[in-house]
Every structure is written in C-alpha cells, then in structure tokens.
Amino acid sequence: MAAIAIPMYDSNVNRAKMQEAVDTIGAIKDECSNLSWDTQALPPAPLDEAGILATLGVAVPQSIGSGGGRKWTYSAMIQGGNYFCVATAGVAEDIGSVLAGNSVWVEGVWDGPNRVFTDWRWGATTAQMQQWLPR
C-alpha cells in the first residue's frame, strides 16, 4: 500500500507547490490582457517583479522555502512576437527536487494586425509539471 500512497502524496505536494505559481501567473496574464485591451498594444517587456507590480499592479508572492530562499521568481518577456509570463522555481532546498530550477509559463499569442491576444497557452519545462497545468 505504501508503494502506491507515497508517490501519490509526493505528486500532490509538488502540484500544490506549483499552484502558487500558476495562480500568480494567471493574475499577471489577466492584467496583461486588460492592459493590452486598453492600449491596443503588447504590455511593456521585459518586466521583473518590480516592473510587474508597477506596470500591471500585480504583487507577486515572496514565499520563502525551508532553505531560506525564494520558492518562485516571476518575470514577463516578449519572445517570437508573443508575450510570456514566467515563474521559475528556486533551488531544491526551497521548492523540492521535482520543481527546482524548472519553469512554468503562460504564452499570450499576439495578433499584431488586430492588436489583441488571440489565445493564452500554458507550458512547463517538464512533462510532469505540464500535467498539473490548467486546461
């Protein structure tokens, strides 16, 4: 029974840790959509956490892990004409070995001629993390 229960528990713990990043990126995404609708332009980029707060009004969590460092850091950037809101996990001591150093993001697909986001796509650096993303 432990052979089944322990991996399921570990998976649920990691999924819960990742949920903080997903929720925060979702809020950043929503504000990017609002700003682009109002201005008919891509939001400014690149943005660090201070820029996300100043430009989009989203305060990112400053969650500290058991090792004393940040669990997640947040940024926004333009790449390939699309807008990315990214959360990057800290070191294993702060976030756990499954998430450590990996990223989760949402990509805003930008329609330049019409000046709108046409889609938002979730992504993550590992297949396991991708299973935990919003659909």
Residue pairs with C-beta under 8 A, 6 or more apart in sequence:
10 98
11 128
13 96
14 96
14 98
14 99
14 128
14 132
15 132
17 71
17 95
17 96
17 99
18 99
18 104
18 129
18 132
19 132
20 61
20 63
20 71
20 72
21 72
21 74
21 87
21 89
21 104
22 87
22 104
22 122
22 132
22 133
22 134
24 58
24 60
24 61
24 72
24 74
24 87
25 74
25 85
25 86
25 87
25 104
25 105
25 106
26 106
26 134
27 58
28 52
28 56
28 58
28 60
28 74
28 76
28 85
28 106
29 85
29 106
29 108
29 120
31 56
31 57
31 58
32 43
32 56
32 76
32 83
32 85
32 108
32 117
33 108
33 117
33 120
35 43
35 55
35 56
36 42
36 43
36 108
36 115
36 116
36 117
37 116
40 115
40 116
41 115
42 78
42 83
42 110
43 55
43 56
43 76
43 83
44 51
44 55
45 76
45 77
45 78
45 83
46 75
46 76
46 77
46 78
47 55
47 56
47 75
47 76
47 77
48 74
48 75
49 60
49 73
49 74
49 75
51 76
52 58
52 60
52 74
52 75
52 76
53 59
53 60
56 76
60 72
60 74
61 72
62 70
63 70
63 71
63 72
64 70
64 71
64 94
65 71
65 90
65 93
65 94
65 95
66 93
66 94
67 90
67 91
67 92
67 93
67 94
68 93
68 94
69 90
69 91
69 93
69 94
70 90
70 94
71 89
71 90
71 94
71 95
72 87
72 88
72 89
72 90
72 95
73 87
73 88
73 90
74 85
74 86
74 87
74 88
75 85
75 86
75 88
76 83
76 84
76 85
76 86
77 83
77 84
77 86
78 84
81 110
81 112
82 107
82 108
82 109
82 110
83 107
83 108
83 110
83 117
84 105
84 106
84 107
84 108
85 105
85 106
85 108
86 103
86 104
86 105
87 103
87 104
87 105
88 101
88 102
88 103
89 95
89 99
89 100
89 101
89 102
89 103
90 100
91 100
91 101
92 100
94 100
98 128
99 129
102 124
102 125
102 126
102 129
103 124
103 125
104 122
104 123
104 124
104 125
104 129
104 133
105 122
105 123
105 124
106 120
106 121
106 122
106 123
107 120
107 121
107 122
107 123
108 117
108 119
108 120
109 117
109 118
109 119
109 120
109 121
110 116
110 117
110 118
111 117
111 118
122 130
122 133
122 134
123 130
123 133
124 130
124 132
124 133
